[in-house]
Amino acid sequence: MNRHNNLRQDLARAIRRLYDRGLVSGVGGNASVLLPSGDELLITPTGYFKGGVAEGDLVRVTLAGRVIGRGQPSSELATHLIVYTARRDIRAVVHAHPPVAVALATAGIDIPLLTPEQAALIPSLEVVKFVPPGERGAMAVRDAVGRSDLVGIRNHGFFSLGADLHEAVSRLEVLEESSMIFFVASQFGKVPALRGTDVEAIREAYASRRKVTPTSKRKR
């Protein structure tokens, strides 16, 4: 039960953190975390002010989509369920609307690898065409999440996947940071990307740190 309560605290804090960083609007964005059992998740509710979501507002849902207890889950629930079904290594999914990153994706502009954090946390980025949120959006994202932990939808936002909430949220923060750096730097000319050898060294170092970090395993 303590682990369950901790995840509730973490999820409520995560969505408020995204709001404070300007990565979601008051009623936009959503986030979920897989419970230790591996067959249920907690997800943010639909229609709530994201800057004020509390632990008690979160909705418990089975991977079959059945709500346990009270509350109405996010309208993006279908996409969260598809991710957890398709990716057994994922324990947290966060959907946000980082403005500069969404603007670049919508304009069809690729962001080069510019920083060590971007190279480590965003080794690949998939962007799909706009589809309305809900079941259609879930189907559009389904194939892309098999190739990347960060999937953008033009004119909409990004879904970030992680081994935990911190990783999923951090990917979005790094994405927006890199997008802003690229946008500002591009005003002064061509923006140089990190060299391939440097990218390899960064990713090797990041992978080594993850190997020695304890992580919980999903049960099936």
N, CA, C and O of each residue as an XYZ file, in Angstrom:
880
protein
N       0.823     -1.212      0.000
C       0.000      0.000      0.000
C       0.858      1.264      0.000
O       0.487      2.262     -0.617
N       2.021      1.228      0.699
C       2.901      2.378      0.718
C       3.396      2.711     -0.681
O       3.462      3.877     -1.070
N       3.744      1.659     -1.437
C       4.203      1.873     -2.808
C       3.099      2.505     -3.641
O       3.360      3.399     -4.446
N       1.862      2.045     -3.451
C       0.713      2.598     -4.157
C       0.553      4.078     -3.816
O       0.354      4.903     -4.707
N       0.638      4.414     -2.533
C       0.497      5.808     -2.107
C       1.611      6.681     -2.661
O       1.378      7.825     -3.050
N       2.823      6.137     -2.697
C       3.951      6.897     -3.249
C       3.740      7.217     -4.719
O       4.056      8.316     -5.175
N       3.203      6.251     -5.460
C       2.941      6.479     -6.874
C       1.857      7.531     -7.068
O       1.926      8.334     -7.999
N       0.864      7.527     -6.197
C      -0.172      8.568     -6.251
C       0.441      9.951     -6.052
O       0.131     10.893     -6.782
N       1.307     10.057     -5.062
C       1.981     11.322     -4.805
C       2.833     11.736     -5.999
O       2.809     12.894     -6.418
N       3.579     10.789     -6.538
C       4.467     11.080     -7.673
C       3.683     11.540     -8.896
O       4.097     12.474     -9.583
N       2.553     10.889     -9.171
C       1.771     11.227    -10.358
C       1.134     12.607    -10.217
O       1.157     13.399    -11.159
N       0.573     12.897     -9.057
C      -0.030     14.212     -8.838
C       1.029     15.305     -8.951
O       0.785     16.358     -9.539
N       2.201     15.049     -8.387
C       3.292     16.030     -8.483
C       3.756     16.208     -9.924
O       4.064     17.320    -10.353
N       3.805     15.094    -10.674
C       4.304     15.146    -12.050
C       3.442     16.042    -12.924
O       3.971     16.859    -13.679
N       2.126     15.906    -12.836
C       1.257     16.715    -13.701
C       1.295     18.175    -13.270
O       1.201     19.070    -14.110
N       1.431     18.424    -11.970
C       1.553     19.815    -11.506
C       2.895     20.407    -11.957
O       2.978     21.587    -12.295
N       3.937     19.577    -11.958
C       5.260     20.015    -12.425
C       5.194     20.424    -13.895
O       5.779     21.436    -14.283
N       4.491     19.649    -14.710
C       4.352     19.986    -16.122
C       3.606     21.306    -16.301
O       3.941     22.110    -17.170
N       2.587     21.516    -15.462
C       1.840     22.776    -15.537
C       2.728     23.944    -15.143
O       2.734     24.979    -15.809
N       3.478     23.776    -14.061
C       4.360     24.843    -13.591
C       5.425     25.191    -14.628
O       5.848     26.344    -14.724
N       5.857     24.201    -15.402
C       6.874     24.427    -16.431
C       6.277     24.956    -17.743
O       7.013     25.254    -18.683
N       4.940     25.073    -17.806
C       4.296     25.559    -19.016
C       4.241     24.537    -20.128
O       4.113     24.897    -21.298
N       4.336     23.259    -19.777
C       4.307     22.198    -20.784
C       2.916     21.631    -20.997
O       2.691     20.893    -21.956
N       1.974     21.965    -20.116
C       0.562     21.652    -20.317
C      -0.240     22.881    -19.917
O       0.219     23.703    -19.124
N      -1.430     22.996    -20.467
C      -2.324     24.092    -20.091
C      -3.188     23.643    -18.915
O      -3.044     22.524    -18.422
N      -4.069     24.507    -18.477
C      -4.894     24.178    -17.318
C      -5.703     22.915    -17.473
O      -5.836     22.145    -16.521
N      -6.253     22.683    -18.666
C      -7.068     21.482    -18.880
C      -6.434     20.542    -19.905
O      -7.043     19.534    -20.265
N      -5.225     20.850    -20.381
C      -4.576     19.999    -21.375
C      -3.552     19.080    -20.750
O      -3.061     19.340    -19.651
N      -3.226     17.999    -21.454
C      -2.213     17.072    -20.980
C      -2.754     16.037    -20.010
O      -3.824     16.214    -19.427
N      -2.009     14.962    -19.842
C      -2.412     13.878    -18.947
C      -1.207     13.011    -18.663
O      -0.192     13.095    -19.355
N      -1.319     12.178    -17.643
C      -0.204     11.315    -17.276
C      -0.733     10.083    -16.561
O      -1.800     10.114    -15.948
N       0.030      8.995    -16.647
C      -0.361      7.760    -15.961
C       0.883      7.029    -15.480
O       1.992      7.268    -15.957
N       0.670      6.137    -14.527
C       1.753      5.305    -14.015
C       1.208      3.913    -13.758
O       0.092      3.757    -13.262
N       1.989      2.911    -14.092
C       1.585      1.528    -13.890
C       1.737      1.170    -12.419
O       2.739      1.518    -11.795
N       0.760      0.485    -11.868
C       0.824      0.055    -10.475
C       1.697     -1.189    -10.346
O       1.921     -1.882    -11.338
N       2.194     -1.490     -9.144
C       3.110     -2.628     -8.965
C       2.567     -3.956     -9.471
O       3.340     -4.819     -9.886
N       1.247     -4.134     -9.443
C       0.655     -5.395     -9.909
C       0.904     -5.624    -11.389
O       0.941     -6.766    -11.847
N       1.078     -4.527    -12.148
C       1.315     -4.640    -13.582
C       0.057     -4.784    -14.413
O       0.141     -4.819    -15.640
N      -1.109     -4.868    -13.787
C      -2.346     -4.998    -14.559
C      -3.333     -3.864    -14.279
O      -4.487     -3.923    -14.704
N      -2.883     -2.844    -13.572
C      -3.687     -1.661    -13.311
C      -2.804     -0.422    -13.392
O      -1.583     -0.502    -13.260
N      -3.442      0.725    -13.613
C      -2.697      1.966    -13.677
C      -3.469      3.082    -12.982
O      -4.676      2.983    -12.766
N      -2.753      4.134    -12.643
C      -3.363      5.373    -12.174
C      -3.226      6.390    -13.290
O      -2.177      6.469    -13.929
N      -4.276      7.173    -13.536
C      -4.233      8.167    -14.600
C      -4.910      9.445    -14.124
O      -5.805      9.403    -13.280
N      -4.486     10.569    -14.661
C      -5.088     11.837    -14.298
C      -6.527     11.904    -14.815
O      -6.846     11.298    -15.838
N      -7.392     12.634    -14.118
C      -8.804     12.710    -14.512
C      -9.021     13.682    -15.663
O      -8.186     14.552    -15.914
N     -10.120     13.537    -16.348
C     -10.461     14.431    -17.446
C     -11.076     15.719    -16.899
O     -11.807     15.699    -15.908
N     -10.772     16.826    -17.551
C     -11.419     18.085    -17.232
C     -10.921     18.817    -16.010
O     -11.444     19.886    -15.694
N      -9.922     18.287    -15.299
C      -9.423     18.931    -14.086
C      -8.353     19.968    -14.417
O      -7.611     19.818    -15.388
N      -8.281     21.011    -13.610
C      -7.213     21.997    -13.710
C      -5.904     21.312    -13.337
O      -5.738     20.847    -12.209
N      -4.969     21.251    -14.296
C      -3.763     20.452    -14.099
C      -2.827     21.021    -13.032
O      -2.005     20.292    -12.478
N      -2.946     22.312    -12.744
C      -2.108     22.886    -11.715
C      -2.570     22.561    -10.311
O      -1.889     22.886     -9.338
N      -3.732     21.918    -10.199
C      -4.276     21.625     -8.872
C      -4.691     20.186     -8.662
O      -5.407     19.892     -7.705
N      -4.261     19.272     -9.531
C      -4.629     17.865     -9.378
C      -4.031     17.316     -8.081
O      -2.836     17.465     -7.825
N      -4.870     16.684     -7.273
C      -4.442     16.105     -6.001
C      -4.453     14.583     -6.097
O      -5.004     14.011     -7.038
N      -3.847     13.945     -5.123
C      -3.752     12.477     -5.122
C      -5.125     11.825     -5.210
O      -5.300     10.829     -5.912
N      -6.093     12.385     -4.501
C      -7.429     11.795     -4.486
C      -8.199     11.955     -5.773
O      -9.234     11.313     -5.959
N      -7.712     12.806     -6.676
C      -8.395     13.012     -7.963
C      -8.026     11.955     -9.001
O      -8.725     11.805    -10.003
N      -6.947     11.227     -8.775
C      -6.455     10.262     -9.753
C      -7.410      9.086     -9.885
O      -8.087      8.703     -8.931
N      -7.450      8.520    -11.089
C      -8.394      7.442    -11.397
C      -7.642      6.128    -11.585
O      -6.620      6.073    -12.269
N      -8.164      5.082    -10.970
C      -7.557      3.749    -11.081
C      -8.273      2.969    -12.176
O      -9.501      2.889    -12.189
N      -7.500      2.394    -13.093
C      -8.077      1.717    -14.259
C      -7.324      0.416    -14.523
O      -6.106      0.365    -14.349
N      -8.027     -0.632    -14.937
C      -7.362     -1.871    -15.324
C      -6.827     -1.719    -16.747
O      -7.237     -0.816    -17.476
N      -5.910     -2.605    -17.140
C      -5.388     -2.551    -18.506
C      -6.434     -2.934    -19.538
O      -6.225     -2.768    -20.739
N      -7.567     -3.449    -19.060
C      -8.689     -3.726    -19.954
C      -9.584     -2.499    -20.106
O     -10.552     -2.525    -20.866
N      -9.258     -1.412    -19.376
C     -10.019     -0.175    -19.510
C     -11.157     -0.006    -18.531
O     -11.963      0.912    -18.685
N     -11.249     -0.871    -17.517
C     -12.342     -0.776    -16.544
C     -11.927      0.114    -15.376
O     -10.885     -0.098    -14.757
N     -12.758      1.111    -15.087
C     -12.485      2.020    -13.984
C     -12.804      1.338    -12.662
O     -13.864      0.733    -12.501
N     -11.872      1.444    -11.717
C     -12.066      0.886    -10.381
C     -12.307      2.049     -9.423
O     -11.450      2.917     -9.263
N     -13.465      2.061     -8.794
C     -13.786      3.156     -7.893
C     -14.419      4.314     -8.640
O     -15.143      4.119     -9.617
N     -14.141      5.516     -8.175
C     -14.787      6.695     -8.754
C     -13.836      7.441     -9.686
O     -12.638      7.163     -9.750
N     -14.420      8.402    -10.407
C     -13.617      9.264    -11.267
C     -13.758      8.919    -12.735
O     -14.127      7.803    -13.100
N     -13.458      9.897    -13.565
C     -13.490      9.716    -15.024
C     -12.088      9.938    -15.565
O     -11.541     11.032    -15.431
N     -11.501      8.919    -16.174
C     -10.115      9.041    -16.645
C      -9.975      9.989    -17.824
O     -10.957     10.348    -18.474
N      -8.754     10.381    -18.084
C      -8.440     11.248    -19.213
C      -9.016     10.705    -20.515
O      -9.126      9.493    -20.702
N      -9.381     11.614    -21.408
C      -9.902     11.207    -22.719
C      -8.828     10.517    -23.561
O      -9.141      9.909    -24.585
N      -7.569     10.607    -23.139
C      -6.465      9.954    -23.846
C      -6.160      8.573    -23.263
O      -5.113      7.998    -23.562
N      -7.052      8.039    -22.444
C      -6.829      6.738    -21.807
C      -6.476      5.660    -22.823
O      -5.597      4.837    -22.566
N      -7.143      5.651    -23.965
C      -6.901      4.603    -24.970
C      -5.441      4.546    -25.390
O      -4.892      3.461    -25.580
N      -4.807      5.707    -25.538
C      -3.400      5.726    -25.937
C      -2.514      5.177    -24.826
O      -1.581      4.421    -25.098
N      -2.793      5.544    -23.591
C      -2.013      5.024    -22.462
C      -2.110      3.497    -22.403
O      -1.107      2.815    -22.190
N      -3.307      2.973    -22.589
C      -3.495      1.524    -22.538
C      -2.733      0.825    -23.656
O      -2.131     -0.227    -23.439
N      -2.758      1.404    -24.839
C      -2.044      0.815    -25.972
C      -0.546      0.779    -25.716
O       0.124     -0.195    -26.056
N      -0.020      1.844    -25.115
C       1.419      1.890    -24.827
C       1.806      0.783    -23.859
O       2.776      0.065    -24.101
N       1.062      0.634    -22.766
C       1.409     -0.383    -21.769
C       1.262     -1.797    -22.329
O       1.978     -2.711    -21.919
N       0.341     -1.971    -23.257
C       0.163     -3.276    -23.878
C       1.297     -3.577    -24.859
O       1.779     -4.707    -24.942
N       1.715     -2.551    -25.599
C       2.739     -2.734    -26.629
C       4.154     -2.769    -26.067
O       5.034     -3.413    -26.638
N       4.379     -2.082    -24.952
C       5.726     -1.939    -24.405
C       5.765     -2.414    -22.951
O       5.368     -1.688    -22.039
N       6.241     -3.619    -22.751
C       6.293     -4.171    -21.400
C       7.355     -3.508    -20.522
O       7.351     -3.678    -19.303
N       8.254     -2.760    -21.138
C       9.304     -2.094    -20.369
C       8.874     -0.734    -19.839
O       9.609     -0.115    -19.070
N       7.709     -0.262    -20.231
C       7.261      1.081    -19.868
C       6.358      1.046    -18.634
O       5.457      0.214    -18.531
N       6.617      1.963    -17.703
C       5.821      2.041    -16.479
C       5.193      3.414    -16.270
O       4.468      3.619    -15.297
N       5.459      4.345    -17.163
C       4.856      5.675    -17.052
C       4.687      6.279    -18.439
O       5.547      6.133    -19.308
N       3.558      6.961    -18.626
C       3.268      7.635    -19.897
C       2.793      9.053    -19.576
O       1.909      9.248    -18.742
N       3.382     10.021    -20.239
C       3.025     11.420    -20.005
C       2.730     12.084    -21.341
O       3.494     11.950    -22.297
N       1.615     12.802    -21.396
C       1.238     13.523    -22.618
C       1.205     15.017    -22.312
O       0.508     15.459    -21.399
N       1.965     15.786    -23.085
C       2.042     17.231    -22.852
C       2.075     17.981    -24.164
O       2.162     17.389    -25.240
N       2.002     19.317    -24.050
C       1.968     20.187    -25.227
C       3.083     21.226    -25.147
O       2.796     22.422    -25.111
N       4.348     20.801    -25.118
C       5.449     21.773    -25.054
C       5.412     22.682    -26.276
O       5.594     22.203    -27.395
N       5.180     23.992    -26.092
C       4.849     24.855    -27.227
C       5.878     24.951    -28.337
O       5.517     24.873    -29.511
N       7.154     25.118    -28.000
C       8.163     25.263    -29.059
C       8.351     23.939    -29.799
O       8.471     23.920    -31.024
N       8.377     22.835    -29.055
C       8.532     21.521    -29.685
C       7.354     21.211    -30.598
O       7.541     20.685    -31.695
N       6.142     21.533    -30.153
C       4.957     21.301    -30.988
C       5.005     22.181    -32.234
O       4.639     21.736    -33.322
N       5.450     23.415    -32.082
C       5.541     24.315    -33.233
C       6.503     23.772    -34.282
O       6.193     23.787    -35.474
N       7.678     23.287    -33.846
C       8.650     22.752    -34.785
C       8.133     21.483    -35.457
O       8.285     21.305    -36.665
N       7.522     20.604    -34.665
C       6.989     19.357    -35.227
C       5.891     19.647    -36.239
O       5.834     19.015    -37.294
N       5.020     20.598    -35.923
C       3.920     20.953    -36.815
C       4.444     21.550    -38.121
O       3.860     21.347    -39.185
N       5.548     22.284    -38.027
C       6.156     22.888    -39.214
C       7.015     21.895    -39.990
O       7.541     22.223    -41.053
N       7.159     20.670    -39.454
C       7.957     19.655    -40.136
C       9.450     19.862    -40.001
O      10.217     19.418    -40.855
N       9.879     20.537    -38.930
C      11.303     20.824    -38.721
C      11.888     19.817    -37.732
O      11.375     19.662    -36.624
N      12.949     19.142    -38.129
C      13.630     18.182    -37.261
C      14.622     18.906    -36.359
O      15.322     19.818    -36.798
N      14.674     18.496    -35.104
C      15.600     19.096    -34.151
C      16.868     18.243    -34.101
O      16.779     17.058    -33.779
N      18.036     18.793    -34.405
C      19.272     18.004    -34.316
C      19.640     17.749    -32.861
O      19.127     18.416    -31.962
N      20.521     16.792    -32.628
C      20.998     16.522    -31.269
C      21.964     17.626    -30.873
O      23.024     17.786    -31.479
N      21.586     18.389    -29.844
C      22.343     19.574    -29.478
C      23.002     19.503    -28.105
O      24.017     20.163    -27.877
N      22.450     18.722    -27.194
C      22.951     18.705    -25.820
C      23.147     17.259    -25.344
O      22.555     16.338    -25.908
N      23.969     17.055    -24.314
C      24.156     15.709    -23.763
C      22.845     15.101    -23.257
O      22.592     13.911    -23.450
N      22.013     15.926    -22.609
C      20.739     15.418    -22.085
C      19.824     14.949    -23.211
O      19.150     13.926    -23.091
N      19.809     15.697    -24.289
C      18.984     15.304    -25.437
C      19.493     14.012    -26.047
O      18.699     13.136    -26.390
N      20.802     13.880    -26.186
C      21.388     12.668    -26.765
C      21.097     11.442    -25.906
O      20.862     10.352    -26.427
N      21.113     11.630    -24.580
C      20.898     10.505    -23.676
C      19.435     10.105    -23.562
O      19.109      8.918    -23.573
N      18.553     11.095    -23.452
C      17.150     10.806    -23.171
C      16.271     10.703    -24.413
O      15.194     10.110    -24.366
N      16.731     11.282    -25.527
C      15.915     11.263    -26.749
C      16.748     10.726    -27.913
O      17.084     11.476    -28.829
N      17.080      9.439    -27.885
C      17.865      8.869    -28.979
C      17.118      8.858    -30.309
O      17.730      8.833    -31.376
N      15.784      8.876    -30.231
C      14.983      8.933    -31.457
C      13.678      9.653    -31.157
O      13.214      9.690    -30.018
N      13.104     10.218    -32.198
C      11.861     10.976    -32.063
C      10.973     10.675    -33.262
O      11.388     10.836    -34.411
N       9.759     10.241    -32.987
C       8.796      9.951    -34.053
C       7.704     11.017    -34.044
O       7.229     11.418    -32.981
N       7.311     11.471    -35.226
C       6.223     12.440    -35.350
C       5.211     11.902    -36.359
O       5.577     11.501    -37.464
N       3.941     11.896    -35.970
C       2.880     11.415    -36.862
C       1.943     12.571    -37.187
O       1.920     13.584    -36.489
N       1.173     12.403    -38.256
C       0.246     13.459    -38.657
C      -0.874     13.607    -37.630
O      -1.103     12.715    -36.813
N      -1.564     14.737    -37.682
C      -2.621     15.008    -36.723
C      -3.805     14.056    -36.899
O      -4.253     13.786    -38.014
N      -4.287     13.565    -35.783
C      -5.542     12.821    -35.715
C      -6.231     13.265    -34.435
O      -5.553     13.625    -33.474
N      -7.566     13.251    -34.393
C      -8.273     13.672    -33.187
C      -7.923     12.776    -31.997
O      -7.673     11.584    -32.173
N      -7.904     13.341    -30.795
C      -7.622     12.544    -29.597
C      -8.651     11.432    -29.405
O      -9.772     11.521    -29.906
N      -8.270     10.405    -28.688
C      -9.164      9.281    -28.435
C      -8.693      8.029    -29.140
O      -7.490      7.803    -29.273
N      -9.627      7.214    -29.594
C      -9.296      5.939    -30.226
C      -8.447      6.123    -31.478
O      -7.489      5.379    -31.691
N      -8.787      7.107    -32.308
C      -8.010      7.332    -33.539
C      -6.590      7.777    -33.217
O      -5.633      7.363    -33.871
N      -6.467      8.621    -32.209
C      -5.142      9.050    -31.806
C      -4.312      7.893    -31.286
O      -3.114      7.808    -31.556
N      -4.954      6.997    -30.535
C      -4.262      5.835    -29.993
C      -3.724      4.948    -31.105
O      -2.598      4.457    -31.022
N      -4.515      4.744    -32.133
C      -4.095      3.895    -33.241
C      -2.929      4.537    -34.004
O      -2.042      3.833    -34.487
N      -2.929      5.862    -34.111
C      -1.852      6.554    -34.820
C      -0.534      6.438    -34.071
O       0.534      6.368    -34.678
N      -0.621      6.418    -32.736
C       0.577      6.357    -31.909
C       1.095      4.931    -31.758
O       2.283      4.726    -31.510
N       0.216      3.947    -31.904
C       0.545      2.555    -31.598
C       1.822      2.064    -32.274
O       2.692      1.505    -31.607
N       1.947      2.259    -33.567
C       3.127      1.763    -34.278
C       4.374      2.559    -33.921
O       5.469      2.002    -33.838
N       4.210      3.860    -33.710
C       5.361      4.720    -33.458
C       6.030      4.416    -32.124
O       7.247      4.552    -32.007
N       5.264      4.007    -31.116
C       5.865      3.756    -29.801
C       6.747      2.510    -29.819
O       7.531      2.296    -28.895
N       6.630      1.696    -30.846
C       7.525      0.557    -30.980
C       8.911      0.970    -31.442
O       9.861      0.193    -31.344
N       9.030      2.209    -31.952
C      10.303      2.688    -32.480
C      10.924      3.804    -31.643
O      12.100      4.125    -31.813
N      10.148      4.390    -30.749
C      10.659      5.532    -30.000
C       9.947      5.675    -28.664
O       8.800      5.255    -28.508
N      10.648      6.281    -27.695
C      10.054      6.576    -26.392
C       9.416      7.958    -26.363
O       8.895      8.383    -25.331
N       9.455      8.655    -27.482
C       8.875      9.997    -27.564
C       8.195     10.145    -28.917
O       8.843     10.087    -29.962
N       6.883     10.337    -28.885
C       6.101     10.396    -30.121
C       5.302     11.689    -30.161
O       4.544     11.995    -29.240
N       5.480     12.442    -31.237
C       4.752     13.688    -31.399
C       3.595     13.537    -32.373
O       3.647     12.738    -33.308
N       2.552     14.322    -32.135
C       1.414     14.406    -33.052
C       1.338     15.856    -33.514
O       1.165     16.760    -32.697
N       1.466     16.078    -34.804
C       1.454     17.443    -35.322
C       0.181     18.179    -34.887
O      -0.890     17.581    -34.795
N       0.311     19.464    -34.626
C      -0.811     20.317    -34.205
C      -1.419     19.887    -32.872
O      -2.548     20.261    -32.557
N      -0.679     19.105    -32.090
C      -1.260     18.601    -30.856
C      -0.241     18.561    -29.715
O      -0.205     19.472    -28.889
N       0.583     17.520    -29.662
C       1.501     17.397    -28.541
C       2.359     16.157    -28.645
O       2.491     15.568    -29.718
N       2.950     15.756    -27.511
C       3.870     14.624    -27.470
C       3.474     13.633    -26.376
O       2.997     14.015    -25.308
N       3.687     12.350    -26.674
C       3.580     11.298    -25.674
C       4.996     10.852    -25.321
O       5.780     10.477    -26.193
N       5.305     10.901    -24.032
C       6.626     10.509    -23.556
C       6.504      9.261    -22.698
O       5.656      9.187    -21.808
N       7.359      8.281    -22.972
C       7.334      6.999    -22.262
C       8.567      6.897    -21.374
O       9.629      7.425    -21.705
N       8.416      6.210    -20.243
C       9.570      6.064    -19.371
C       9.501      4.843    -18.485
O       8.438      4.254    -18.293
N      10.656      4.468    -17.944
C      10.713      3.385    -16.973
C      10.096      3.825    -15.653
O       9.745      2.993    -14.816
N       9.964      5.142    -15.468
C       9.279      5.710    -14.309
C       8.819      7.116    -14.692
O       9.118      7.601    -15.783
N       8.092      7.763    -13.787
C       7.553      9.083    -14.085
C       8.649     10.122    -14.291
O       8.538     10.992    -15.154
N       9.693     10.023    -13.504
C      10.774     11.000    -13.621
C      11.375     10.975    -15.027
O      11.619     12.025    -15.621
N      11.611      9.783    -15.551
C      12.197      9.676    -16.888
C      11.240     10.213    -17.948
O      11.664     10.927    -18.857
N       9.953      9.877    -17.843
C       8.979     10.325    -18.839
C       8.842     11.846    -18.837
O       8.804     12.471    -19.896
N       8.768     12.440    -17.639
C       8.655     13.896    -17.543
C       9.946     14.571    -18.002
O       9.912     15.589    -18.694
N      11.078     13.997    -17.613
C      12.365     14.585    -17.986
C      12.542     14.625    -19.497
O      13.105     15.581    -20.030
N      12.068     13.598    -20.191
C      12.173     13.595    -21.661
C      11.448     14.803    -22.255
O      11.947     15.436    -23.185
N      10.283     15.116    -21.719
C       9.525     16.254    -22.234
C      10.222     17.571    -21.914
O      10.247     18.482    -22.741
N      10.785     17.670    -20.718
C      11.499     18.886    -20.347
C      12.716     19.088    -21.241
O      12.978     20.199    -21.701
N      13.452     18.019    -21.482
C      14.638     18.099    -22.331
C      14.247     18.407    -23.776
O      14.940     19.161    -24.459
N      13.147     17.831    -24.239
C      12.667     18.108    -25.593
C      12.381     19.586    -25.776
O      12.802     20.186    -26.765
N      11.662     20.179    -24.823
C      11.329     21.603    -24.946
C      12.572     22.476    -24.815
O      12.711     23.478    -25.517
N      13.467     22.094    -23.921
C      14.721     22.839    -23.775
C      15.523     22.822    -25.075
O      16.012     23.860    -25.522
N      15.655     21.636    -25.683
C      16.405     21.503    -26.928
C      15.725     22.264    -28.062
O      16.392     22.862    -28.906
N      14.405     22.237    -28.078
C      13.656     22.953    -29.114
C      13.883     24.449    -29.012
O      14.047     25.137    -30.019
N      13.890     24.945    -27.779
C      14.119     26.378    -27.583
C      15.550     26.769    -27.965
O      15.770     27.802    -28.597
N      16.521     25.933    -27.574
C      17.910     26.200    -27.939
C      18.053     26.247    -29.460
O      18.698     27.143    -30.005
N      17.442     25.268    -30.138
C      17.524     25.223    -31.604
C      16.867     26.448    -32.227
O      17.419     27.057    -33.144
N      15.689     26.805    -31.727
C      14.963     27.946    -32.295
C      15.763     29.234    -32.152
O      15.874     30.009    -33.102
N      16.322     29.463    -30.961
C      17.084     30.690    -30.733
C      18.377     30.679    -31.546
O      18.719     31.667    -32.195
N      19.093     29.553    -31.506
C      20.369     29.473    -32.228
C      20.179     29.632    -33.731
O      21.035     30.202    -34.408
N      19.064     29.132    -34.255
C      18.831     29.204    -35.702
C      18.631     30.630    -36.190
O      18.715     30.890    -37.390
N      18.366     31.558    -35.273
C      18.231     32.960    -35.674
C      19.590     33.561    -36.041
O      19.663     34.614    -36.675
N      20.663     32.879    -35.635
C      22.001     33.416    -35.871
C      22.774     32.639    -36.948
O      23.946     32.916    -37.204
N      22.105     31.671    -37.569
C      22.763     30.916    -38.619
C      22.575     29.416    -38.455
O      21.675     28.964    -37.746
N      23.424     28.659    -39.110
C      23.339     27.205    -39.053
C      23.664     26.715    -37.644
O      24.582     27.220    -36.998
N      22.901     25.723    -37.173
C      23.070     25.219    -35.815
C      23.839     23.896    -35.859
O      23.323     22.915    -36.394
N      25.045     23.843    -35.316
C      25.830     22.602    -35.357
C      25.308     21.574    -34.361
O      25.003     21.900    -33.214
N      25.213     20.348    -34.812
C      24.775     19.259    -33.934
C      25.992     18.634    -33.252
O      27.131     18.883    -33.646
N      25.739     17.822    -32.228
C      26.812     17.080    -31.577
C      27.444     16.108    -32.574
O      26.756     15.579    -33.447
N      28.733     15.877    -32.449
C      29.420     14.918    -33.307
C      28.990     13.496    -32.950
O      28.655     13.205    -31.802
N      29.003     12.631    -33.935
C      28.579     11.251    -33.726
C      29.354     10.543    -32.634
O      28.769      9.800    -31.846
N      30.665     10.759    -32.571
C      31.485     10.107    -31.547
C      31.107     10.599    -30.155
O      31.123      9.829    -29.196
N      30.772     11.871    -30.046
C      30.356     12.424    -28.754
C      29.008     11.845    -28.332
O      28.796     11.541    -27.158
N      28.106     11.696    -29.291
C      26.790     11.117    -28.996
C      26.939      9.687    -28.484
O      26.283      9.298    -27.519
N      27.795      8.914    -29.128
C      28.022      7.531    -28.700
C      28.560      7.473    -27.276
O      28.116      6.647    -26.478
N      29.510      8.342    -26.954
C      30.105      8.368    -25.619
C      29.062      8.748    -24.569
O      29.031      8.173    -23.481
N      28.220      9.706    -24.897
C      27.165     10.139    -23.973
C      26.192      9.001    -23.689
O      25.825      8.759    -22.539
N      25.780      8.311    -24.738
C      24.800      7.232    -24.567
C      25.397      6.047    -23.818
O      24.701      5.396    -23.040
N      26.660      5.764    -24.040
C      27.312      4.683    -23.300
C      27.365      5.006    -21.807
O      27.120      4.140    -20.967
N      27.686      6.250    -21.489
C      27.751      6.668    -20.094
C      26.370      6.604    -19.447
O      26.239      6.166    -18.304
N      25.334      7.043    -20.182
C      23.965      7.012    -19.660
C      23.510      5.578    -19.441
O      22.889      5.275    -18.422
N      23.811      4.695    -20.382
C      23.421      3.287    -20.252
C      24.103      2.646    -19.057
O      23.497      1.830    -18.362
N      25.350      3.003    -18.811
C      26.079      2.450    -17.669
C      25.448      2.880    -16.353
O      25.342      2.081    -15.422
N      25.031      4.133    -16.272
C      24.389      4.618    -15.044
C      23.066      3.914    -14.805
O      22.724      3.615    -13.660
N      22.317      3.642    -15.866
C      21.020      2.977    -15.709
C      21.186      1.542    -15.243
O      20.341      1.032    -14.507
N      22.260      0.882    -15.657
C      22.476     -0.508    -15.267
C      22.673     -0.666    -13.770
O      22.335     -1.707    -13.206
N      23.216      0.356    -13.119
C      23.480      0.253    -11.680
C      22.379      0.901    -10.859
O      22.482      0.964     -9.634
N      21.313      1.390    -11.516
C      20.187      1.999    -10.810
C      19.093      0.962    -10.621
O      18.613      0.405    -11.608
N      18.675      0.676     -9.370
C      17.624     -0.308     -9.145
C      16.327      0.124     -9.810
O      15.935      1.287     -9.710
N      15.665     -0.793    -10.480
C      14.367     -0.537    -11.090
C      13.442     -1.683    -10.781
O      13.873     -2.831    -10.676
N      12.158     -1.372    -10.635
C      11.173     -2.424    -10.361
C      10.803     -3.106    -11.647
O      10.744     -2.466    -12.698
N      10.551     -4.400    -11.582
C      10.171     -5.163    -12.758
C       8.663     -5.349    -12.814
O       8.007     -5.579    -11.798
N       8.137     -5.245    -14.012
C       6.696     -5.396    -14.190
C       6.314     -6.859    -14.084
O       6.975     -7.730    -14.650
N       5.241     -7.119    -13.356
C       4.736     -8.478    -13.214
C       3.591     -8.703    -14.181
O       2.807     -7.798    -14.464
N       3.510     -9.912    -14.676
C       2.410    -10.275    -15.579
C       1.734    -11.525    -15.053
O       0.778    -12.010    -15.658
